[in-house]
């Protein structure tokens, strides 16, 4: 199965943090071995990567927190 890139660059930091919290809840409710866990982890990784890039490049963090 090929994973798609998750483009989260258009979201503000607040939106990214909220989405990550919601994904974490979904992940915790998914049963072990469920096929839904892999895409959730991929989305959380994309969010973590984007937030990390914004931390190292303050020019990308213009959206700020809501």
N, CA and C of each residue as an Amber inpcrd file, in Angstrom:
protein
   198
   0.8440000  -1.1700000   0.0000000   0.0000000   0.0000000   0.0000000
   0.8920000   1.2370000   0.0000000   0.6050000   2.1980000  -0.8740000
   1.3850000   3.4230000  -0.9660000   0.7300000   4.4990000  -0.1180000
   1.5430000   5.1600000   0.7060000   1.0290000   6.2360000   1.5480000
   1.1260000   7.5570000   0.7990000   0.0990000   8.3730000   0.9170000
   0.1020000   9.6990000   0.3230000   0.8080000  10.6650000   1.2500000
   1.3640000  11.7270000   0.6510000   1.9230000  12.8090000   1.4460000
   0.7670000  13.5670000   2.0880000   0.9560000  13.9860000   3.2920000
  -0.0540000  14.7590000   4.0000000   0.4270000  16.1990000   4.0580000
  -0.1890000  17.0740000   3.2500000   0.2010000  18.4710000   3.1980000
  -0.5820000  19.2410000   4.2540000   0.1090000  19.6290000   5.2920000
  -0.5170000  20.3680000   6.3820000   0.0540000  21.7790000   6.4880000
   0.8070000  22.1890000   5.4690000   1.4990000  23.4770000   5.5290000
   0.5550000  24.6750000   5.5340000  -0.6750000  24.5010000   5.0620000
  -1.6010000  25.6310000   5.0140000  -2.3360000  25.8550000   6.3440000
  -2.1630000  24.9490000   7.2950000  -2.8430000  25.0760000   8.5850000
  -2.0310000  25.9490000   9.5390000  -2.7300000  26.6740000  10.3990000
  -2.0450000  27.4690000  11.4200000  -1.5150000  26.5320000  12.5010000
  -0.6450000  27.0490000  13.3400000  -0.0960000  26.2400000  14.4370000
  -1.2160000  25.7430000  15.3430000  -2.1850000  26.5950000  15.6220000
  -3.3150000  26.1900000  16.4600000  -4.1240000  25.0720000  15.8330000
  -4.3490000  25.1760000  14.5300000  -5.0870000  24.1290000  13.8190000
  -4.3070000  22.8220000  13.8190000  -2.9940000  22.9190000  13.6460000
  -2.1590000  21.7110000  13.6670000  -2.2060000  21.0420000  15.0370000
  -2.0970000  21.8310000  16.0860000  -2.1200000  21.2660000  17.4380000
  -3.4690000  20.6320000  17.7500000  -4.5390000  21.2920000  17.3350000
  -5.8780000  20.7340000  17.5610000  -6.0670000  19.4330000  16.7770000
  -5.6360000  19.4330000  15.5120000  -5.7490000  18.2270000  14.6920000
  -4.9430000  17.0810000  15.2980000  -3.7590000  17.3920000  15.8170000
  -2.9320000  16.3530000  16.4160000  -3.5990000  15.7590000  17.6530000
  -4.2020000  16.6140000  18.4710000  -4.9180000  16.1140000  19.6620000
  -6.0690000  15.1970000  19.2480000  -6.8200000  15.6130000  18.2210000
  -7.9430000  14.7970000  17.7620000  -7.4690000  13.4670000  17.1840000
  -6.3680000  13.5050000  16.4410000  -5.8070000  12.2650000  15.9020000
  -5.3140000  11.3490000  17.0110000  -4.7220000  11.9350000  18.0530000
  -4.2400000  11.1350000  19.1800000  -5.4060000  10.4080000  19.8540000
  -6.5260000  11.0960000  20.0060000  -7.7160000  10.4650000  20.5880000
  -8.2010000   9.3310000  19.6820000  -8.2780000   9.6010000  18.3800000
  -8.7150000   8.5630000  17.4400000  -7.7950000   7.3560000  17.4910000
  -6.4880000   7.6180000  17.5630000  -5.5190000   6.5300000  17.6200000
  -5.7090000   5.7090000  18.8920000  -5.9390000   6.3860000  20.0030000
  -6.0930000   5.6600000  21.2660000  -7.3730000   4.8270000  21.2930000
  -8.3740000   5.2260000  20.5120000  -9.6230000   4.4690000  20.4660000
  -9.5940000   3.3320000  19.4490000  -8.6610000   3.3830000  18.5080000
  -8.5680000   2.3330000  17.4830000  -8.0170000   1.0550000  18.1170000
  -8.5640000  -0.0390000  17.7160000  -8.0980000  -1.3290000  18.2470000
  -6.6990000  -1.6450000  17.7360000  -5.8930000  -2.3070000  18.5540000
  -4.5660000  -2.7420000  18.0830000  -4.7210000  -3.6030000  16.8250000
  -3.8930000  -3.3380000  15.8390000  -3.9450000  -4.0890000  14.5960000
  -4.9410000  -3.5370000  13.5830000  -5.7060000  -2.5220000  13.9660000
  -6.6790000  -1.9370000  13.0500000  -5.9630000  -1.2230000  11.9160000
  -6.4510000  -1.3770000  10.6840000  -5.8050000  -0.7140000   9.5510000
  -5.8960000   0.8150000   9.6130000  -6.7590000   1.3560000  10.4210000
  -6.9050000   2.8110000  10.5160000  -5.7350000   3.4550000  11.2710000
  -5.0180000   2.6610000  12.0480000  -3.9200000   3.2280000  12.8560000
  -2.7720000   3.7510000  12.0020000  -2.4770000   3.0990000  10.8830000
  -1.3540000   3.5250000  10.0350000  -1.5660000   4.9170000   9.4440000
  -2.7300000   5.2180000   8.8430000  -2.9300000   6.5690000   8.3250000
  -2.9560000   7.6410000   9.4230000  -3.4750000   7.2840000  10.5900000
  -3.4790000   8.2330000  11.7030000  -2.0440000   8.5780000  12.0930000
  -1.1960000   7.5540000  12.2020000   0.2160000   7.8070000  12.5410000
   0.9000000   8.6470000  11.4670000   0.5740000   8.4040000  10.2030000
   1.1680000   9.1720000   9.1130000   0.7550000  10.6420000   9.2050000
  -0.4900000  10.8940000   9.5130000  -0.9650000  12.2700000   9.6430000
  -0.3150000  12.9580000  10.8430000  -0.2020000  12.2340000  11.9520000
   0.4450000  12.8160000  13.1310000   1.9140000  13.1190000  12.8480000
   2.5670000  12.2510000  12.1060000   3.9640000  12.4920000  11.7370000
   4.1010000  13.7340000  10.8590000   3.1750000  13.9070000   9.9260000
   3.2050000  15.0880000   9.0630000   3.0240000  16.3580000   9.8880000
   2.1360000  16.3160000  10.8520000   1.9080000  17.4720000  11.7300000
   3.1520000  17.7480000  12.5600000   3.7310000  16.7050000  13.1430000
   4.9500000  16.8790000  13.9490000   6.0840000  17.4590000  13.1190000
   6.2120000  16.9770000  11.8910000   7.2630000  17.4600000  10.9900000
   7.0520000  18.9420000  10.6700000   5.8150000  19.3170000  10.3700000
   5.5010000  20.7100000  10.0480000   5.7540000  21.6190000  11.2420000
   5.3150000  21.1980000  12.4220000   5.5490000  22.0080000  13.6170000
   7.0390000  22.1240000  13.9100000   7.7840000  21.0480000  13.6850000
   9.2320000  21.0760000  13.8870000   9.9180000  22.0330000  12.9260000
   9.4780000  22.0250000  11.6760000  10.0600000  22.9400000  10.6830000
   9.7560000  24.3870000  11.0430000   8.5720000  24.6260000  11.5480000
   8.2120000  25.9890000  11.9290000   9.0120000  26.4590000  13.1400000
   9.3670000  25.5410000  14.0070000  10.1680000  25.8890000  15.1730000
  11.5640000  26.3060000  14.7550000  12.1130000  25.6270000  13.7370000
  13.4580000  25.9560000  13.2830000  13.4690000  27.1210000  12.3070000
  12.3150000  27.4180000  11.6630000  12.2180000  28.5450000  10.7290000
  11.0390000  29.4110000  11.1500000  11.2740000  30.4220000  12.0160000
  10.1860000  31.2450000  12.5430000   9.3710000  31.9620000  11.4640000
   9.9200000  32.1570000  10.2590000   9.1740000  32.8090000   9.1830000
   7.9730000  31.9910000   8.7360000   8.0120000  30.6670000   8.9450000
   6.8960000  29.8050000   8.5460000   5.7950000  29.8020000   9.5950000
   6.0510000  30.2830000  10.7900000   5.0810000  30.2150000  11.8810000
   4.2150000  31.4640000  11.9480000   4.0160000  32.1460000  10.8500000
   3.2890000  33.3950000  10.8520000   1.8350000  33.2430000  11.2610000
   1.2390000  32.0630000  11.0340000  -0.1560000  31.8590000  11.3990000
  -0.4000000  31.9690000  12.8870000   0.5720000  31.5410000  13.6910000
   0.4660000  31.6250000  15.1440000  -0.6170000  30.7430000  15.6940000
  -0.8040000  30.8120000  17.0000000  -1.8410000  30.0420000  17.6930000
  -3.1260000  30.8340000  17.7570000  -4.2170000  30.1310000  17.6920000
  -5.5320000  30.7820000  17.8350000  -5.9950000  30.6410000  19.2440000
